[in-house]
Amino acid sequence: MAAALPFITPANIAAALLTLIPFFWTAFCPQTAVARVNSLPLAAKLLGPALLCIPYVLVAASAGNFHWQWCTLYAALPVCIAVLLWQAAQLDLSQRGNWRDFLVLIVLGLAVDLRWFEAAWPPHLAIFSKILLLDAGIYGFVLIRQIDGVGFDLRLRLRDAGIGLREAAIYTPIALAIGLALGFLHVHREWPGVLVIPAAWIFTFFFIAVPEELFFRGWLQNLLERRMGRTPALLLTAALFGLAHFNKRTANFNWRYVLLAAIAGIFYGRAWRTDRRVGASAITHATVDTIWSLWLR
């Protein structure tokens, strides 16, 4: 096992736990997380996110490729995000969206989509970059800015499942018709193992669907609604979500993926805005992605 998975080391496991704690703590104990952070003195509250550099230090030092530039980046960027969003909170009491909000979203979105920071990590461990940037966003938007209506609460309800599966059921035949006609989807007749399906869905839910739904629906669509209304915000966010997939599975502009992702974004956005719950849209997203990855990729 150690030879097959050389990246599973004590240092990497410790780094993974430290990376996931802010994510899961805020997702499952949102009120407690907000209260704890806002009980801190201002300096500690704004400088605290610098601790997000610790997972990088553990992983990089263990692999022998530690660089001070990357360490500084993973310490400084979360602090800058916290400061900017604290300023936005003071200046935009009505929460209609401040330029600082959109600047942070642009930086986080491009950093993940264009893989700006993945070179900092050893092979197979670039997911750390995505989750650490997510942690920085969660700290800034959920705990410092405290944007209303985000719905980042993963204590799922039956209604979340109903909404999420409803939107997945509506989108799936549309995706099949378009995807098969364009040659983007290919039906696999093999049936995966019994445990593969729930394992794939759970992994997709937590590490793909929730981060993307929190960013695109909980933060971006949420803020755009306040500026341009529900339907324009839904369509613009879906279009941007589609464009975020331009470089997936190809070195060129993958317009088929962009098209299907943009259409999917409409249904993900509908699921989120029904009750303004990230969990609902993440269920739609995880279900669609799992079907695609297991039977249609």
Helices and strands as residue ranges (DSSP letters): H 10-28, H 30-38, H 42-47, G 48-52, H 53-63, H 68-91, H 99-113, G 118-120, H 127-137, I 138-145, H 158-182, H 196-204, I 205-209, H 210-213, I 214-221, H 222-228, H 230-243, H 255-275, H 278-291, I 292-296
